[in-house]
Amino acid sequence: MDSTTDVRDHMTIELHGNWHKGLAFDVHTLSSTYLGPDENGYEHWENVRSEMGELLYQLKYRGDKTKIQTIIQLLDRIKGIENMDLLIPIPSTNRNREFQPVVEIARALGAQHGVETLDNVLHKTPGGSELNNVLDTDEREHLLNERIHLTPHESVPGSKIFLVDDLYRSGATLRAATSLLYEQGNAATVNVLTMTRTRSRR
């Protein structure tokens, strides 16, 4: 692999897919303990998160944007980001948030490494089935292929692209986005970076 696309670090987790190179910084949770049903009858778990997993939780569900800088500092361990042409965040299915965590991380990461961030290249069509509840991998990928779209952009053809997402579960969203960037966007290479990955592929 030539140095212009070599994005690696000994502490990361390699992600396999239709992309050139894929990495997750860490697992999301270190352990989960079943605590039984809560007062509403829902199963309740006590999760011990990794450092990155806890930072993401505070950013995404507590709205604490001060965690972004620490996330970027941890990502400094990854080499090769500065050799990318573009950082492209995976679009969120939840448009009602005050801010989009993945977009904010991608922008800060791009600013840190002098790489342009484009958050309008990929978009998801609202509506349809709630993907978080679709466990079948083939069905999930089919739904994603129908919902994720590429907005033509003159900067994409021939570019070395870094796709950024917060959590890797099955990889279906990243595979769909990668296919679009290669087949419709004519990207030179597509690399993947997620902050964390689940310990299960569900």
N, C-alpha and C positions, 0 to 999 in steps of 0.2 A: 504494500500500500504506500503510495507516495505521500510525502509530508503535508501536502496541501489539503488532504482529506483525512488525515490520521487524527482521530478524536478518541483519546483513550486515557485511562487512569487505572492503576492497579486496584483501587477500592470500589470501582463501579461494577455493575452487573451487565453482562452483555445481553442484548435483546436481538433475537433473530426474526427476520421478516424480509419483505421485498425491498427494503432500504439498503443503502451501501454499508452503513455502520450504525448500530444502535446501542445506546447505553441508558441504564437507569442508575441514578446516583446511589440509591440505597433501597432496602425494603421499606414498606410503609409502616408495618407494625412488627415488633419483635416477638410479641406473644399476645394471645387472646384467651381470657378466662370466662367461661360461661357462668353467669350469675343467676340464671333462671328468668322467668317472665317478670316484667315490670308491672306496675299497677294497672296498665292498660292491656295486659296480656301479651305484650310483645316480648320476644326473646331479647335478653339484655346481656351484653358482653363488656368486660373490662379490658380495654386495649392498652398495651404498653407500646408506644410508638417510638420509632427511631428519631434521632435528632431532626432529620429532614422531615419526617412524617409529622412530628409535632409542630414544626414551623409552618408546614402547609395547612394543618388543621387550624392553627390560630389565624392564619391569613384568610383561609377560605370560609371558615364557619364562624369566626369571631371578628372578622373584618379588620384585623390588626395589620395594617400596611407597614408598620415598623419592622415586621419580620422579613420583608423583602431583601433588605440589605444583608442580613445574616445568610439568607439563602444564596445570594450572589457570592458572598465570601466563601461559602462551602463549595460552590461550583467553580471557584478559581483553581481547584485541584484538577479539573479536567483540562487537558491540553488540546489545542487545535481549534478552539472556537473562533479565534481571531482570523483563521484561514478561510472561514465561510464567507460567502457573498451576501447571504440573506438569512435572517432568523424569521420563521413563520410560526406563530402560535396556533395550536389546534383550537378552533372555535368552541365555545361553550354551548351546551344545550339549555342552560339557564340564563336567560337574558335579563332577568329581573334583579340581578345583583347590582349593588351600588357601583362596583367595579369588577372587572374580570381578572381573577388572579393570574391565569396563565399569560394573558396579554401583558399585565404589569411585570411579571417575571421576565418575559421575553424582552420587553423594552429596556429594563434595567440591565439585563445580560448583554444586550446589544450595545448599550451605552458604555458598559464596562470594557468591552472588547473592540469597540469601533466598528461594529457590524450593523448594517441597516436592518431594521425590524419592520416587516409589513404585516399588519393585522387585518388587511382587507382582501387577502388573496383567497382564503378559504372561508366558506360560510355554510351553516347548516340550516336547512329548511325547517321551520317550526312545525309542531303538530306530529301526529302519528303516534306509534307505540312508545312508551317510556322505556328507553333502551336499557336502563339500569335493571329492569325487571326481566329482560330477555337473556336467559342463560345459555341457550343453544348457540354455539359459535357461528354455524352456517346461517341461521336465521338473523343473528345480530349483524353479520357482515352484509347480508342482503338488504336489510333495513338501512344500514349506514350508507351503502352505495347509492341508495335512492335519495338520501337526505343531505349528503355532503357534496358541495359543489365548488368549482374553481372559478374565480373571477379573473378574466384575462388581465394580465399585467405585463407591461413591456420589460420589467426587470427580471422576470422569471426565466425565460429561455436561456439555456447555456449556463445557468447559475449553479453554484454549490450551495445547497440549501440545508439548513438545520431546522427540522421540525421540533417544536417544543411543546411538551404537555406536562401536566402535574403528576398523573398516575397512570401506570401501565397495568392493565388487568388482562385482557385477552389479546390486545394489540389490534383489534378490528378497526378502530378509528384511524390509527396510524397507518395501517395497510391501505385503507381506502384513500386516505390523503396522499400517501406516497404514489399510488397508482395514478391519481389525477395529475400530480406534479410531473411525473414522467411522461404519461401518455398525452395529456392535454397541454401541460405547461412546458414540455420539452426541457425540463431541468437537466443539467449535466449529472449531478449526483444529489441524492436525498439522504441525509443523515438524521438520526432521531435521538433526542435527549428527553428523558422524563426525570422528574425529581425523585419519584419513588416507583416501586412496583409492588403489587400484592404478593403475598406468599402463596396464594392460590391463583390459578388462571381463570377462575370463574368471573 
